[in-house]
């Protein structure tokens, strides 16, 4: 087993419960950790048997920019379900979302959630 990851992927989107948050895009920061076997990809040096980082990033961008929720909890839960359905080779998935503008006196607030098969 291995953990394939992407750190600090930045996505601008409209999200939040405050009125101002519904009118101004905020940058969310995502960390994605995908647990899976890399044996087949490593044996043949074959990208088609691996998780394509660029494709994962595009799926995340697309999903985040089409969601209509206000809570990070709704967003991360939907992402976990979407990725687990889209990538059956994943044995586990952990996503962290950071929202730097959430609390003025803090560096950021956020959520980490995971799914496993």
C-alpha positions as CSV (number, residue, x, y, z in Angstrom):
1,X,0.0,0.0,0.0
2,X,1.0,3.6,-0.6
3,X,-0.3,7.1,0.0
4,X,-0.4,9.2,-3.1
5,X,-1.0,12.8,-2.2
6,X,-1.5,16.4,-3.3
7,X,-0.7,19.2,-0.9
8,X,-2.0,22.7,-0.8
9,X,-4.1,22.7,-4.0
10,X,-5.7,26.1,-4.1
11,X,-9.2,26.6,-5.5
12,X,-11.1,29.9,-5.6
13,X,-14.8,29.4,-4.9
14,X,-17.9,30.9,-3.3
15,X,-18.6,29.2,0.0
16,X,-19.7,30.2,3.5
17,X,-22.6,31.1,5.7
18,X,-22.1,34.9,6.0
19,X,-23.7,37.2,3.4
20,X,-20.4,38.6,2.3
21,X,-19.1,35.0,1.6
22,X,-21.9,34.5,-0.9
23,X,-20.6,37.4,-3.1
24,X,-16.8,37.1,-2.9
25,X,-14.7,34.1,-4.0
26,X,-12.4,32.8,-1.3
27,X,-9.3,30.6,-1.8
28,X,-9.6,27.1,-0.2
29,X,-6.5,25.0,0.3
30,X,-6.9,21.2,-0.2
31,X,-4.7,18.3,0.9
32,X,-5.7,14.9,-0.6
33,X,-4.2,11.6,0.6
34,X,-5.2,8.5,-1.4
35,X,-4.4,5.1,-0.1
36,X,-4.0,2.4,-2.8
37,X,-1.8,-0.3,-4.1
38,X,0.9,0.9,-6.5
39,X,2.1,-2.6,-7.5
40,X,0.6,-2.7,-11.0
41,X,1.7,0.8,-11.9
42,X,5.2,0.3,-10.5
43,X,5.7,-3.1,-12.3
44,X,5.1,-1.7,-15.7
45,X,5.9,2.0,-15.2
46,X,2.4,2.5,-16.5
47,X,0.4,5.7,-15.8
48,X,-2.8,4.0,-16.8
49,X,-2.5,1.8,-13.7
50,X,-1.7,4.8,-11.4
51,X,-3.6,7.7,-10.1
52,X,-3.0,10.7,-12.4
53,X,-2.3,13.7,-10.1
54,X,-3.4,16.2,-12.8
55,X,-6.7,14.3,-13.4
56,X,-7.4,14.3,-9.6
57,X,-6.8,18.0,-9.4
58,X,-9.1,18.7,-12.4
59,X,-11.9,16.6,-10.8
60,X,-11.5,18.5,-7.6
61,X,-11.5,21.9,-9.4
62,X,-14.6,20.9,-11.3
63,X,-16.5,19.5,-8.3
64,X,-15.7,22.5,-6.0
65,X,-16.7,25.0,-8.7
66,X,-20.1,23.4,-9.3
67,X,-21.1,22.8,-5.7
68,X,-23.7,25.1,-4.1
69,X,-23.2,24.3,-0.4
70,X,-22.3,26.8,2.3
71,X,-20.5,24.5,4.8
72,X,-17.0,22.9,4.4
73,X,-18.6,19.8,5.9
74,X,-21.0,19.5,3.0
75,X,-18.1,20.1,0.5
76,X,-15.7,17.6,2.0
77,X,-18.4,14.9,2.4
78,X,-19.4,15.3,-1.2
79,X,-15.8,15.2,-2.4
80,X,-15.1,12.0,-0.4
81,X,-18.1,10.3,-1.9
82,X,-17.3,11.5,-5.4
83,X,-13.7,10.4,-5.4
84,X,-14.4,7.0,-3.8
85,X,-17.0,6.3,-6.6
86,X,-14.8,7.7,-9.4
87,X,-11.6,5.8,-8.3
88,X,-12.5,2.2,-7.3
89,X,-8.8,1.5,-6.8
90,X,-8.7,3.7,-3.7
91,X,-8.7,1.8,-0.4
92,X,-8.9,5.0,1.6
93,X,-9.1,8.7,1.1
94,X,-8.4,11.6,3.4
95,X,-9.2,15.2,2.5
96,X,-8.3,18.4,4.4
97,X,-9.8,21.7,3.5
98,X,-8.4,24.9,4.9
99,X,-10.3,28.2,4.8
100,X,-7.8,31.0,5.6
101,X,-10.4,33.8,5.7
102,X,-12.8,32.1,8.1
103,X,-11.6,33.6,11.3
104,X,-9.7,36.9,11.1
105,X,-7.6,36.2,14.2
106,X,-6.6,32.7,13.0
107,X,-4.3,31.5,10.2
108,X,-7.1,29.3,9.0
109,X,-10.0,27.1,10.0
110,X,-10.8,23.8,8.3
111,X,-11.8,20.2,8.3
112,X,-10.2,16.9,7.7
113,X,-12.4,13.9,6.9
114,X,-11.7,10.4,5.5
115,X,-13.4,7.3,3.9
116,X,-12.2,3.8,3.6
117,X,-13.4,0.6,1.9
